Amino acid sequence: MTDTAQSAPATDPRLLDALREQVQGDLPRTIADLAGLVRIPSVSWSAFDAANVRRSAEAVAELARDTGVFEEVRIVRSAVSGDTPAGASDAQGTEHDGVELGQPAILAVRPARNGKPTVMLYAHHDVQPQGDDALWETPPFEPTLRGDRLYGRGASDDKAGVMTHIASLRALHAQFGDDLDLGIVLFVEGEEEFGSRSFRTFLREQKEHLAADVIVVADSDNWSTEVPAITVSLRGNVTFKLTLTTLEHASHSGMFGGAAPDAMLPMVRLLASLHDDAGSVAVEGLTAYDAPVPARSEDELAADAALVPGAKPVGTGDVLSRMWFQPSITVTGMDVPSVANASNTLLPTVSARVSVRVAPGQAATDAYAAVERHIHAHTPFGARVEISEPDAGDGFLVDTSGWAVQEARTAMAEGWGAAPVEQGIGGSIPFVSDLAAEFPEAQILVTGVEDPDTRAHSPNESQHLGVLHRAIASEAILLARLATR
């Protein structure tokens, strides 16, 4: 990855100054609006109250209307992919004619005029569950300002992405008013954290409204709080529930232990077989991607990832290659008795949730098949294997040769005061490959408002307000450059 790529010509100085002044002056309002969104616990998972996701959608729709940019703002729900190909949009309830609907998304449209390009701005307004409240230093849905960071679930991922779009559009409208010829589509999804289950249906149903020359996905990371980044690669992902069964029922561990296999024994040995002694993935058929990466030491990794004293990094090769371009496997949960409730019995069944990150360039379906083969080949003691609840999404490699990337580099340098780094991301945004498949001619820019200390998905998630300010300025500059291109 590099930060030396050629940029487009500089922005007109008067326009640049006006945009910067507008973004700066509007920042208190932007932060207040972000705090208002954080107060809505819009967890999109099926076990949580869907009314909160609806409230969040309505709040975002109102913010979109207030920008003054759009001719039309709608809240749309589409069928969960696989239930029906099209025609099941509805603004109320969870079902329509017996079809399960996804969570509400916001779609706002301003058509292009006079030959100007159209830009789609993507973000999502749903959030991860807060997890254990005891691990939060402040209430997860009460936005709290400490120093230069705003704390709260979704403060960064991705309600700050939503506000980046809203605030940049406010600045754009202040400068251009009704003379704006740039086409703009705002698409704010409501279930990205729940697997974007209706995403493909939504794309098919709304393709005419979503079509764009440039797609800006504001859901990624930056190099630091002072240096921006354009994400140019994403790992894919495969997740599933793994269940091993060895006994028809629990038995006394003293009477049968040492002869009858409890389910934990093959589970532990099977999970251990997924990695070699260095901690690298040891599943035949999972591939790596070969590309140069910036230098990062293991000491820097230890600090960034908060390793406890004595803990050592895993894997081999360049640190960032391990995180961006090699596969990884993580056991993210297990269904077993708690220590407090443990009894002296042989467990008949044990389940684990397994998360596989897939190197860019390998199809997620191929990776899933490789892991499935490994499981069946390495399960010991004849344990019965069940693999259920699979989910998969492909990684993505961004084409950085297009004019939109050049424009984004210039806008970021002017908005941040530092040239952007082109970086890979170890995380997954599977819908990016869906966007590329549905709109193959569009140029995709993956940007974001996170930084290495954001702690997205974790307790004490926060948004660095300096990063938010600079991200808004950069996007406003980018949109203005496209409007005058």
C-alpha positions as CSV (number, residue, x, y, z in Angstrom):
1,M,0.0,0.0,0.0
2,T,1.2,3.5,-0.7
3,D,0.6,7.1,0.1
4,T,2.5,8.5,-2.9
5,A,-0.1,8.0,-5.7
6,Q,-0.7,11.0,-8.0
7,S,-3.5,13.3,-7.0
8,A,-5.8,15.5,-9.1
9,P,-5.3,19.3,-9.3
10,A,-6.0,21.4,-6.2
11,T,-9.4,22.7,-5.3
12,D,-10.3,26.3,-6.0
13,P,-8.9,28.2,-2.9
14,R,-12.1,30.2,-2.4
15,L,-14.3,27.2,-2.5
16,L,-11.9,25.3,-0.3
17,D,-12.0,28.0,2.3
18,A,-15.8,28.3,2.2
19,L,-16.3,24.6,2.7
20,R,-13.8,24.4,5.6
21,E,-15.5,27.4,7.3
22,Q,-18.9,25.9,6.8
23,V,-17.9,22.5,8.2
24,Q,-16.2,24.1,11.2
25,G,-19.1,26.4,12.0
26,D,-21.6,23.5,11.8
27,L,-19.5,21.1,13.9
28,P,-21.4,21.7,17.2
29,R,-24.7,20.9,15.4
30,T,-23.2,17.8,13.8
31,I,-21.9,16.5,17.2
32,A,-25.3,17.1,18.8
33,D,-27.1,15.3,15.9
34,L,-24.6,12.4,16.3
35,A,-25.3,12.2,20.0
36,G,-29.1,12.1,19.3
37,L,-28.6,9.1,17.0
38,V,-26.4,7.3,19.6
39,R,-29.2,7.6,22.1
40,I,-31.4,5.3,19.9
41,P,-30.4,1.7,20.6
42,S,-30.9,0.6,17.0
43,V,-29.6,-3.0,17.3
44,S,-30.8,-4.9,14.3
45,W,-30.4,-8.4,15.6
46,S,-33.6,-10.4,15.7
47,A,-33.6,-10.8,19.5
48,F,-33.8,-7.0,20.0
49,D,-36.7,-4.5,19.6
50,A,-37.1,-3.6,16.0
51,A,-39.0,-0.4,17.0
52,N,-35.7,1.2,17.9
53,V,-34.3,0.5,14.4
54,R,-37.4,2.1,13.0
55,R,-36.9,5.2,15.3
56,S,-33.4,5.4,14.1
57,A,-34.4,5.2,10.4
58,E,-37.0,8.0,11.0
59,A,-34.4,10.2,12.6
60,V,-31.9,9.7,9.8
61,A,-34.6,10.4,7.2
62,E,-35.5,13.7,8.9
63,L,-31.8,14.6,8.9
64,A,-31.6,13.9,5.2
65,R,-34.7,16.0,4.5
66,D,-33.2,18.9,6.5
67,T,-30.1,19.0,4.3
68,G,-32.2,20.6,1.5
69,V,-30.5,18.5,-1.1
70,F,-32.9,15.8,-2.0
71,E,-36.1,15.7,-4.1
72,E,-37.2,12.5,-2.4
73,V,-36.5,10.8,0.9
74,R,-38.1,7.4,1.7
75,I,-37.8,4.7,4.3
76,V,-37.8,1.4,2.5
77,R,-37.9,-2.3,3.6
78,S,-37.2,-5.2,1.3
79,A,-37.5,-8.9,1.5
80,V,-34.8,-10.9,3.1
81,S,-32.8,-12.4,0.3
82,G,-34.0,-15.8,-0.8
83,D,-37.6,-15.2,0.3
84,T,-38.8,-13.5,-2.8
85,P,-37.0,-11.8,-5.7
86,A,-38.8,-8.5,-5.6
87,G,-41.9,-6.7,-4.9
88,A,-42.1,-7.0,-1.1
89,S,-41.2,-3.6,0.1
90,D,-43.2,-2.2,3.0
91,A,-42.8,0.5,5.5
92,Q,-44.6,-1.2,8.4
93,G,-44.4,-4.5,10.2
94,T,-42.0,-7.4,9.9
95,E,-43.9,-9.3,7.2
96,H,-45.7,-8.4,3.9
97,D,-47.9,-11.1,2.4
98,G,-46.1,-13.7,4.5
99,V,-42.6,-12.6,3.4
100,E,-40.0,-11.7,6.0
101,L,-38.7,-8.2,5.6
102,G,-35.4,-6.7,6.5
103,Q,-34.8,-3.7,8.7
104,P,-35.7,-0.2,7.3
105,A,-33.2,1.6,5.1
106,I,-33.2,5.3,4.1
107,L,-33.1,6.1,0.4
108,A,-32.8,9.8,-0.7
109,V,-32.3,10.9,-4.3
110,R,-31.3,14.0,-6.1
111,P,-31.0,13.4,-9.9
112,A,-27.9,14.7,-11.8
113,R,-28.3,17.6,-14.2
114,N,-26.3,19.0,-17.1
115,G,-24.1,15.9,-17.5
116,K,-22.7,15.8,-14.0
117,P,-21.9,12.5,-12.4
118,T,-24.0,10.8,-9.7
119,V,-22.5,9.8,-6.3
120,M,-24.0,7.2,-4.0
121,L,-23.2,7.8,-0.3
122,Y,-23.5,4.6,1.8
123,A,-23.5,4.2,5.6
124,H,-25.6,2.2,8.1
125,H,-27.6,3.3,11.1
126,D,-27.9,0.0,12.9
127,V,-25.4,-1.0,15.7
128,Q,-24.0,-4.0,17.4
129,P,-25.5,-5.1,20.8
130,Q,-23.8,-3.3,23.7
131,G,-22.7,-6.6,25.3
132,D,-21.9,-6.7,29.0
133,D,-22.9,-3.3,30.5
134,A,-20.4,-3.8,33.3
135,L,-17.5,-3.5,30.8
136,W,-18.6,0.0,29.8
137,E,-17.1,2.9,31.6
138,T,-20.2,5.0,30.7
139,P,-23.7,3.9,29.6
140,P,-23.5,2.5,26.1
141,F,-26.5,4.5,24.8
142,E,-25.8,7.7,26.6
143,P,-23.3,9.6,24.5
144,T,-20.5,10.9,26.7
145,L,-17.8,13.3,25.8
146,R,-14.4,12.6,27.4
147,G,-11.5,14.6,26.0
148,D,-11.6,14.6,22.3
149,R,-13.8,11.4,22.0
150,L,-17.5,10.9,22.1
151,Y,-18.3,7.5,23.7
152,G,-21.3,5.3,23.0
153,R,-22.4,2.3,21.0
154,G,-22.6,3.3,17.3
155,A,-20.8,6.7,18.0
156,S,-18.3,5.6,15.4
157,D,-19.6,2.4,13.7
158,D,-21.5,3.7,11.8
159,K,-23.5,6.7,13.0
160,A,-20.5,8.9,12.6
161,G,-20.4,7.6,9.0
162,V,-24.1,8.7,8.7
163,M,-23.3,12.2,10.1
164,T,-20.3,12.5,7.8
165,H,-22.6,12.3,4.8
166,I,-25.3,14.5,6.4
167,A,-22.8,17.2,7.4
168,S,-20.9,17.2,4.1
169,L,-24.2,17.6,2.3
170,R,-25.2,20.5,4.5
171,A,-21.9,22.2,3.6
172,L,-22.4,21.4,-0.1
173,H,-25.9,22.8,-0.1
174,A,-24.7,26.0,1.7
175,Q,-22.3,26.6,-1.2
176,F,-24.3,25.5,-4.2
177,G,-28.0,25.8,-3.1
178,D,-30.4,24.8,-5.9
179,D,-27.7,25.3,-8.5
180,L,-26.2,21.9,-7.5
181,D,-26.1,19.7,-10.6
182,L,-24.3,16.8,-9.0
183,G,-26.5,13.7,-8.7
184,I,-26.6,12.3,-5.1
185,V,-28.0,9.1,-3.7
186,L,-28.0,8.6,0.0
187,F,-28.4,5.0,1.1
188,V,-28.3,4.4,4.8
189,E,-28.8,0.7,5.6
190,G,-30.6,-0.7,8.7
191,E,-29.1,-4.2,9.1
192,E,-25.4,-4.2,8.2
193,E,-24.6,-5.5,11.7
194,F,-27.1,-8.3,11.1
195,G,-25.7,-9.6,7.9
196,S,-27.4,-7.2,5.4
197,R,-30.0,-9.9,4.9
198,S,-32.2,-7.9,2.5
199,F,-29.3,-6.0,0.8
200,R,-29.4,-7.9,-2.5
201,T,-33.2,-7.7,-2.8
202,F,-32.9,-4.0,-2.1
203,L,-30.3,-3.5,-4.8
204,R,-32.5,-5.2,-7.4
205,E,-35.6,-3.4,-6.4
206,Q,-34.0,0.1,-6.2
207,K,-31.4,-0.3,-9.0
208,E,-32.7,2.6,-11.0
209,H,-32.5,4.9,-8.1
210,L,-29.2,3.7,-6.8
211,A,-27.2,3.8,-10.1
212,A,-24.1,5.9,-9.6
213,D,-20.8,6.7,-11.2
214,V,-19.1,6.8,-7.8
215,I,-20.0,5.0,-4.6
216,V,-18.6,6.2,-1.3
217,V,-18.8,3.6,1.5
218,A,-18.2,5.4,4.9
219,D,-17.7,2.4,7.1
220,S,-14.0,1.8,7.5
221,D,-10.8,2.9,9.3
222,N,-8.1,5.5,9.1
223,W,-4.4,5.1,9.5
224,S,-4.3,7.2,12.7
225,T,-6.2,10.2,14.1
226,E,-3.9,12.5,12.1
227,V,-3.5,10.5,8.8
228,P,-6.5,9.4,6.6
229,A,-6.8,6.2,4.7
230,I,-8.5,4.9,1.6
231,T,-9.3,1.2,2.1
232,V,-8.3,-0.7,-1.0
233,S,-8.7,-4.3,0.2
234,L,-11.1,-6.2,2.5
235,R,-11.1,-9.7,3.7
236,G,-14.2,-11.9,3.1
237,N,-15.8,-13.8,5.9
238,V,-17.4,-17.1,6.7
239,T,-19.2,-17.8,10.0
240,F,-21.1,-20.9,11.2
241,K,-22.2,-22.8,14.3
242,L,-20.2,-26.0,14.9
243,T,-21.8,-28.7,17.1
244,L,-20.1,-31.9,18.3
245,T,-22.1,-34.7,20.0
246,T,-20.6,-37.8,21.6
247,L,-23.3,-39.0,24.1
248,E,-27.0,-39.4,24.2
249,H,-27.1,-37.8,27.6
250,A,-24.8,-36.4,30.3
251,S,-23.0,-39.0,32.5
252,H,-21.1,-38.9,35.8
253,S,-17.5,-37.9,35.0
254,G,-16.1,-40.1,37.8
255,M,-17.9,-43.3,36.8
256,F,-17.4,-43.0,33.0
257,G,-14.5,-40.5,32.7
258,G,-11.4,-41.9,31.0
259,A,-13.4,-44.3,28.8
260,A,-16.5,-42.4,27.5
261,P,-15.6,-39.3,25.4
262,D,-17.3,-36.1,26.5
263,A,-18.0,-33.7,23.7
264,M,-15.6,-31.1,24.9
265,L,-12.6,-33.4,24.3
266,P,-13.1,-33.7,20.5
267,M,-14.1,-30.0,20.3
268,V,-10.9,-28.8,21.9
269,R,-8.8,-31.0,19.7
270,L,-10.7,-30.1,16.6
271,L,-10.4,-26.4,17.2
272,A,-6.7,-26.7,18.0
273,S,-6.2,-28.4,14.6
274,L,-7.3,-25.2,12.9
275,H,-3.9,-23.5,13.7
276,D,-0.3,-24.6,13.6
277,D,2.2,-24.1,16.5
278,A,2.9,-20.5,15.4
279,G,-0.8,-19.6,15.4
280,S,-1.1,-19.5,11.6
281,V,-4.2,-21.0,10.0
282,A,-3.6,-24.7,9.2
283,V,-6.6,-25.4,7.0
284,E,-5.6,-26.8,3.6
285,G,-7.3,-24.8,0.8
286,L,-7.4,-21.4,2.5
287,T,-5.3,-19.1,0.5
288,A,-3.3,-15.8,1.1
289,Y,-3.0,-12.7,-1.0
290,D,0.4,-11.4,-2.0
291,A,0.9,-7.6,-1.9
292,P,3.4,-5.3,-0.3
293,V,2.4,-3.7,3.1
294,P,3.8,-0.9,5.2
295,A,6.1,-1.8,8.0
296,R,4.6,-2.4,11.5
297,S,6.5,-4.0,14.3
298,E,5.1,-6.6,16.7
299,D,5.6,-4.2,19.5
300,E,3.3,-1.7,17.7
301,L,0.8,-4.5,17.2
302,A,0.9,-5.4,20.9
303,A,0.2,-1.8,21.8
304,D,-2.6,-1.3,19.2
305,A,-4.3,-4.6,20.0
306,A,-3.9,-4.2,23.8
307,L,-2.0,-7.5,24.4
308,V,-1.5,-8.2,28.1
309,P,2.1,-8.4,29.3
310,G,3.7,-11.6,28.3
311,A,1.2,-12.4,25.5
312,K,2.8,-12.9,22.1
313,P,1.4,-12.2,18.6
314,V,0.4,-15.1,16.4
315,G,1.2,-16.0,12.8
316,T,4.2,-15.4,10.6
317,G,5.2,-12.9,8.0
318,D,4.7,-9.1,8.0
319,V,2.4,-8.0,10.7
320,L,0.0,-6.1,8.4
321,S,0.0,-9.0,5.9
322,R,-1.3,-11.3,8.6
323,M,-4.1,-8.8,9.3
324,W,-5.0,-7.8,5.7
325,F,-4.0,-10.6,3.4
326,Q,-3.8,-13.9,5.3
327,P,-6.8,-15.9,6.5
328,S,-7.7,-16.1,10.2
329,I,-10.0,-18.2,12.3
330,T,-11.5,-17.2,15.6
331,V,-13.8,-19.0,18.0
332,T,-16.1,-16.2,19.0
333,G,-18.4,-18.1,21.3
334,M,-19.2,-21.5,22.9
335,D,-22.3,-23.0,24.4
336,V,-21.0,-24.8,27.5
337,P,-21.9,-24.6,31.2
338,S,-20.5,-21.7,33.0
339,V,-17.8,-22.2,35.6
340,A,-20.3,-21.3,38.3
341,N,-22.7,-23.9,37.1
342,A,-20.3,-26.7,36.3
343,S,-21.1,-30.1,37.6
344,N,-19.0,-33.3,37.5
345,T,-20.6,-34.6,34.3
346,L,-19.4,-35.6,30.8
347,L,-21.0,-33.0,28.4
348,P,-22.9,-34.8,25.6
349,T,-22.9,-31.9,23.2
350,V,-20.8,-28.7,22.8
351,S,-21.4,-25.9,20.2
352,A,-19.0,-23.2,19.1
353,R,-19.4,-20.1,16.8
354,V,-16.6,-20.0,14.4
355,S,-15.6,-16.9,12.4
356,V,-13.2,-17.2,9.4
357,R,-11.7,-14.2,7.7
358,V,-10.9,-15.0,4.1
359,A,-8.0,-13.4,2.2
360,P,-9.1,-11.1,-0.6
361,G,-9.1,-12.9,-3.9
362,Q,-10.6,-16.2,-2.6
363,A,-14.3,-16.8,-2.9
364,A,-16.0,-17.2,0.4
365,T,-17.8,-20.3,-0.8
366,D,-14.4,-22.0,-1.6
367,A,-13.1,-21.0,1.8
368,Y,-16.2,-22.5,3.5
369,A,-15.8,-25.7,1.6
370,A,-12.1,-26.0,2.7
371,V,-13.0,-25.4,6.4
372,E,-15.9,-27.9,6.1
373,R,-13.5,-30.6,4.7
374,H,-11.0,-29.9,7.4
375,I,-13.6,-30.3,10.2
376,H,-14.9,-33.7,8.9
377,A,-11.3,-34.9,8.4
378,H,-10.0,-33.8,11.8
379,T,-12.9,-34.5,14.2
380,P,-11.7,-37.2,16.6
381,F,-13.3,-40.0,18.5
382,G,-16.1,-40.4,16.0
383,A,-18.0,-37.4,17.3
384,R,-21.2,-36.5,15.4
385,V,-20.7,-33.2,13.5
386,E,-23.3,-30.7,12.7
387,I,-22.5,-27.4,10.9
388,S,-25.4,-25.0,10.8
389,E,-26.3,-21.3,10.4
390,P,-23.6,-20.6,7.8
391,D,-23.1,-17.1,6.5
392,A,-20.5,-16.0,3.9
393,G,-19.4,-12.9,2.1
394,D,-16.6,-12.2,-0.4
395,G,-13.7,-9.9,0.1
396,F,-12.9,-7.1,-2.2
397,L,-10.0,-5.5,-4.0
398,V,-10.5,-1.8,-5.0
399,D,-9.3,-0.6,-8.4
400,T,-7.3,2.4,-7.6
401,S,-6.6,3.5,-11.2
402,G,-9.9,5.5,-11.7
403,W,-10.3,9.2,-11.7
404,A,-12.6,9.1,-8.6
405,V,-9.7,7.7,-6.5
406,Q,-7.5,10.5,-7.7
407,E,-10.2,13.0,-6.7
408,A,-10.5,11.4,-3.3
409,R,-6.8,11.5,-2.6
410,T,-6.7,15.2,-3.3
411,A,-9.9,15.9,-1.2
412,M,-8.5,13.9,1.8
413,A,-5.1,15.7,1.6
414,E,-6.9,19.0,1.6
415,G,-9.4,18.0,4.3
416,W,-6.9,16.4,6.7
417,G,-3.7,18.3,5.9
418,A,-2.0,14.9,5.3
419,A,-1.8,12.6,2.3
420,P,-4.0,9.5,2.6
421,V,-2.5,6.0,3.0
422,E,-3.9,3.2,0.9
423,Q,-4.5,0.4,3.3
424,G,-6.0,-3.1,3.6
425,I,-8.5,-3.9,6.3
426,G,-8.7,-7.2,8.1
427,G,-12.4,-6.8,8.6
428,S,-15.1,-7.6,6.1
429,I,-17.8,-5.5,4.4
430,P,-19.3,-8.3,2.2
431,F,-21.9,-6.0,0.6
432,V,-19.1,-4.1,-1.2
433,S,-18.7,-7.0,-3.6
434,D,-22.5,-7.0,-4.1
435,L,-22.4,-3.3,-5.0
436,A,-19.6,-4.0,-7.5
437,A,-21.5,-6.9,-9.0
438,E,-24.7,-4.8,-9.4
439,F,-23.0,-1.7,-10.6
440,P,-19.8,-2.9,-12.4
441,E,-19.1,0.5,-14.0
442,A,-19.2,2.4,-10.7
443,Q,-15.9,3.4,-9.0
444,I,-16.0,2.4,-5.3
445,L,-14.3,4.4,-2.6
446,V,-14.2,2.9,0.9
447,T,-13.6,5.6,3.5
448,G,-14.3,5.9,7.2
449,V,-14.3,7.8,10.5
450,E,-12.7,5.1,12.7
451,D,-9.1,5.1,14.0
452,P,-7.0,2.4,15.8
453,D,-8.6,3.3,19.2
454,T,-12.2,3.4,18.1
455,R,-13.0,-0.1,19.6
456,A,-15.9,-0.7,17.2
457,H,-18.1,-3.6,18.3
458,S,-16.4,-3.6,21.7
459,P,-17.3,-1.9,25.0
460,N,-16.3,1.8,25.2
461,E,-16.7,2.4,21.5
462,S,-15.9,6.0,20.7
463,Q,-15.5,8.6,17.9
464,H,-12.5,10.9,17.8
465,L,-14.1,14.3,17.1
466,G,-11.0,15.6,15.2
467,V,-11.3,12.6,12.9
468,L,-15.0,13.3,12.4
469,H,-14.3,17.0,11.6
470,R,-11.6,16.1,9.0
471,A,-13.7,13.3,7.5
472,I,-16.6,15.7,6.9
473,A,-14.3,18.3,5.4
474,S,-12.8,15.8,3.1
475,E,-16.1,14.4,1.9
476,A,-17.5,18.0,1.4
477,I,-14.4,18.8,-0.7
478,L,-14.8,15.6,-2.7
479,L,-18.4,16.3,-3.5
480,A,-17.7,19.9,-4.4
481,R,-14.9,18.8,-6.7
482,L,-17.2,16.3,-8.5
483,A,-19.9,19.0,-8.8
484,T,-17.4,21.3,-10.6
485,R,-15.6,18.6,-12.5
